[in-house]
Amino acid sequence: MSENEMPDPEKIKEILEVVSDKVPGMLKELSGVLYGTDQAKNYGVAISTFYKELKNAGMKDEQAFDLTRQYMSTLNIGAMFKNMGSQHFHNKEEE
């Protein structure tokens, strides 16, 4: 197909039907993986353990809190994807 040719409307319809059928389920599953009860518990345990270890190593409250906040941001997958998307958008603008 050349650059100026329109794609076959029936093929577009088929693609959109598959997307509308499959994507909602995929998003629901992904949401469960990212934000489910077990994941929230694991996230809390990981963060509190990190903070406690910093404090046990003799770090001051403010330093331990700042490092824990940075650590938390590395575990936030939703924010990571958001940042990746905005980074991709900014890179495209520079081209």
Secondary structure, DSSP 8 states (H G I E B T S, - for coil): --TTS---HHHHHHHHHHHHHHHHHHHHHHHHHHHSHHHHHHHHHHHHHHHHHHHHTT--HHHHHHHHHHHHHHH-HHHHHHHHHHHHHHHHHH-
